[in-house]
Amino acid sequence: MRNVLAIAEREVRAYFSSPIAYVVIGFFSLLYGYFFYALLSYFERQSMQMGMGQPGQVMNINQMLIGPVLVNATVILLFVFPAITMRTYSEEKRQGTIELLLTSPITDVQIILGKFLGAMTLYAAMLAVTIIHLSLLFIYGNPEWKPIATGYLGLFLMGGCFLSVGLLISSLTKNQVVAAMATFAVFLMLWVINWIGAFVGPTAQAVLQHLSITEHFDDFSRGIIDTKHLIYYLSFIAFGLFLTMKSVDSERWRG
């Protein structure tokens, strides 16, 4: 565990010693803030119209504001995560430091888990910025905190899935641009795979919907924790890290 934490700390320092962390967090904060402001303005207008038309009726802030904001936040991940994962292995290969890492007394599992934990730490920092927006809602409104916690759990698990895929792709090439573009392409495919279900049979549609990474987030955004969604996300992360381990192991043998 000590080696895993040491690698994770090394990764976090690498993120924040370069512009990557600041650009990613800034870009995420900017777009999240825009979606939050736009949906808050819409929620305010709808509340006023409902108040005038149906006095005494109150709109649910969790369903009408927070849920849609979190769904929109998942779209931002498609663009920011390739920037996070593109350098994890590609940069080490380009600089030649991957050989030092592979020949050190550290197992492949420790390397992968350390890099994954470092990337998840940066992701947690991104999500921490959004606490500012939620604080405003609790100051001036009365949202329920449990659906919010559930939504963020789903967002965190979905991010873990994306990061595991990004690590895998980064381990396959030494070119960061190629890694970033390939990662975005795979992310987009995972995002729209359920759309293909509209053009196939019911059995294939059910399979594609189950494979869709966004279908499993819908319940989380509504404040519902379903075991099948937890199993899907955790299995996805484990499988992605397993494939990354095999890729790194092949790199060790080639070295």
C-alpha positions in Angstrom: 0.0 0.0 0.0 2.9 2.3 0.7 4.2 1.9 -2.9 0.7 2.6 -4.3 0.4 5.8 -2.2 4.0 6.9 -3.2 3.1 6.5 -6.9 -0.2 8.3 -6.4 1.6 11.2 -4.7 4.1 11.3 -7.6 1.3 11.5 -10.1 -0.5 14.3 -8.2 2.7 16.3 -8.0 3.2 15.8 -11.7 -0.3 17.1 -12.5 0.1 20.2 -10.4 3.7 20.9 -11.4 2.4 21.3 -15.0 -0.5 23.3 -16.4 -2.6 20.2 -16.8 -4.3 20.2 -13.4 -5.0 24.0 -13.5 -6.3 23.9 -17.0 -8.5 20.9 -16.4 -9.9 22.2 -13.1 -10.4 25.7 -14.6 -12.1 24.3 -17.7 -14.4 22.0 -15.7 -15.3 24.8 -13.3 -16.1 27.2 -16.1 -18.4 24.8 -17.9 -20.0 23.5 -14.7 -20.6 27.0 -13.5 -22.2 27.9 -16.8 -24.6 24.9 -16.7 -25.4 25.6 -13.1 -26.2 29.3 -13.8 -28.3 28.4 -16.9 -30.3 25.8 -15.1 -30.7 27.9 -12.0 -32.1 30.7 -14.1 -34.5 28.3 -15.8 -35.5 26.9 -12.4 -36.2 30.4 -11.0 -38.4 31.3 -14.0 -40.4 28.1 -13.8 -40.8 28.6 -10.0 -42.2 32.1 -10.5 -44.6 30.9 -13.2 -45.8 28.1 -11.1 -46.2 30.4 -8.1 -48.4 32.7 -10.1 -50.4 30.0 -11.7 -50.7 27.5 -8.9 -50.1 29.2 -5.5 -48.7 27.0 -2.9 -47.0 24.6 -5.4 -43.2 24.2 -4.9 -40.8 22.8 -7.5 -38.4 20.1 -6.4 -34.9 21.6 -6.5 -33.2 18.2 -6.6 -35.1 16.9 -9.5 -35.4 20.2 -11.5 -31.9 21.6 -10.9 -29.3 19.4 -9.2 -30.1 16.3 -11.2 -29.8 18.0 -14.6 -26.7 19.8 -13.6 -25.0 16.5 -12.7 -26.1 15.0 -16.0 -24.6 17.9 -17.8 -21.4 17.5 -15.8 -20.9 14.1 -17.3 -20.7 15.7 -20.7 -17.8 17.8 -19.5 -15.9 14.6 -18.5 -15.8 13.5 -22.2 -13.5 16.5 -22.9 -11.4 16.9 -19.7 -10.5 13.3 -18.9 -8.5 12.6 -22.1 -6.2 15.5 -20.9 -5.8 13.8 -17.5 -5.0 10.3 -18.7 -3.1 11.0 -21.9 0.2 11.5 -20.1 0.0 8.8 -17.5 2.0 6.2 -19.5 2.6 8.0 -22.9 4.8 10.7 -21.3 6.8 8.1 -19.4 7.4 6.2 -22.6 8.4 9.3 -24.4 10.8 10.4 -21.7 12.2 6.9 -21.2 11.2 6.9 -17.5 8.9 3.9 -18.0 11.9 1.6 -18.0 13.0 2.9 -14.6 9.5 2.4 -13.2 9.2 -1.1 -14.6 12.6 -2.2 -13.3 12.0 -0.9 -9.8 10.9 -3.3 -7.1 7.2 -2.4 -7.7 4.6 -4.7 -9.1 2.5 -3.8 -12.1 -0.6 -3.8 -9.9 1.0 -1.2 -7.6 1.9 1.0 -10.5 -1.5 0.9 -12.0 -3.4 1.4 -8.8 -1.0 4.3 -7.9 -1.6 6.0 -11.2 -5.3 5.4 -11.0 -5.5 6.8 -7.5 -3.5 9.9 -8.6 -5.9 10.5 -11.4 -8.9 10.0 -9.1 -7.4 12.5 -6.6 -7.3 15.1 -9.3 -10.9 14.3 -10.3 -11.9 14.6 -6.6 -10.3 18.1 -6.6 -12.4 19.0 -9.7 -15.6 17.9 -8.0 -14.6 19.7 -4.8 -14.8 23.0 -6.7 -18.5 22.4 -7.2 -19.2 22.5 -3.5 -19.2 26.3 -3.9 -22.3 26.0 -6.1 -24.1 23.6 -3.8 -23.3 25.8 -0.8 -25.3 28.5 -2.4 -28.3 26.2 -2.7 -28.2 25.2 0.9 -27.8 28.9 2.0 -30.7 30.2 0.0 -32.8 27.0 -0.5 -33.6 23.7 1.1 -32.4 20.8 -1.1 -32.2 17.3 0.2 -28.6 16.2 0.8 -29.1 12.4 0.3 -30.0 12.6 -3.4 -27.0 15.0 -3.9 -24.7 12.5 -2.3 -26.1 9.7 -4.4 -25.6 11.8 -7.6 -22.0 12.6 -6.7 -21.3 8.9 -5.9 -22.6 8.1 -9.4 -20.5 10.9 -10.9 -17.4 9.6 -9.1 -17.9 6.0 -10.2 -18.5 7.1 -13.8 -15.3 9.1 -13.7 -13.5 6.0 -12.4 -14.7 4.1 -15.4 -13.5 6.8 -17.8 -10.1 7.0 -16.1 -9.6 3.2 -16.2 -10.2 3.3 -20.0 -7.9 6.3 -20.4 -5.1 4.6 -18.5 -5.4 1.6 -20.8 -5.2 3.6 -24.0 -2.3 5.7 -22.6 -0.4 2.5 -21.9 -0.7 1.5 -25.6 1.1 4.5 -27.2 3.9 6.9 -26.5 2.2 9.8 -28.3 0.1 11.9 -26.0 -2.0 13.4 -28.8 -2.9 9.9 -30.1 -3.7 8.8 -26.6 -6.0 11.8 -26.0 -7.8 11.5 -29.4 -8.3 7.7 -29.0 -9.5 8.1 -25.4 -12.1 10.7 -26.5 -13.3 8.5 -29.3 -13.8 5.5 -26.9 -15.5 7.8 -24.4 -17.9 9.0 -27.1 -18.6 5.5 -28.2 -19.4 4.5 -24.6 -21.6 7.6 -24.4 -23.7 6.9 -27.5 -23.7 3.1 -27.7 -27.3 3.0 -26.4 -28.5 5.2 -29.3 -27.7 2.4 -31.6 -30.3 0.3 -29.8 -33.0 2.2 -31.6 -31.9 0.6 -34.9 -31.5 -3.0 -33.7 -33.7 -5.8 -32.3 -35.0 -5.8 -28.7 -32.4 -8.2 -27.4 -29.5 -6.3 -28.9 -31.1 -3.1 -27.6 -31.2 -4.4 -24.1 -27.6 -5.5 -24.3 -26.4 -2.1 -25.6 -28.4 -0.2 -23.0 -26.8 -2.3 -20.3 -23.3 -1.5 -21.7 -24.1 2.2 -21.9 -22.2 4.1 -19.2 -24.8 6.8 -19.1 -27.8 4.5 -18.7 -26.4 3.4 -15.3 -26.0 7.0 -14.2 -29.7 8.0 -14.6 -30.8 6.4 -11.3 -27.9 8.0 -9.4 -28.9 11.4 -10.7 -32.4 10.9 -9.3 -31.1 9.9 -5.9 -31.5 6.1 -6.4 -28.8 3.6 -5.5 -29.3 0.3 -7.4 -27.0 -2.6 -6.8 -26.8 -3.5 -10.5 -25.4 0.0 -11.3 -22.8 -0.3 -8.5 -21.8 -3.7 -9.8 -21.6 -2.4 -13.4 -19.3 0.6 -12.5 -17.1 -1.4 -10.2 -16.8 -4.2 -12.7 -16.0 -1.8 -15.5 -13.3 -0.1 -13.4 -11.8 -3.5 -12.4 -11.8 -4.8 -16.0 -10.2 -1.6 -17.3 -7.4 -1.8 -14.8 -7.0 -5.5 -15.5 -6.5 -4.8 -19.2 -4.1 -2.0 -18.3 -2.1 -4.4 -16.1 -1.8 -6.8 -19.1 -0.7 -4.0 -21.3 2.0 -2.8 -18.8 3.1 -6.4 -18.3 3.7 -6.8 -22.0 5.7 -3.6 -21.9 7.8 -5.1 -19.1 8.5 -8.2 -21.2 9.3 -6.1 -24.3 11.7 -4.1 -22.2 
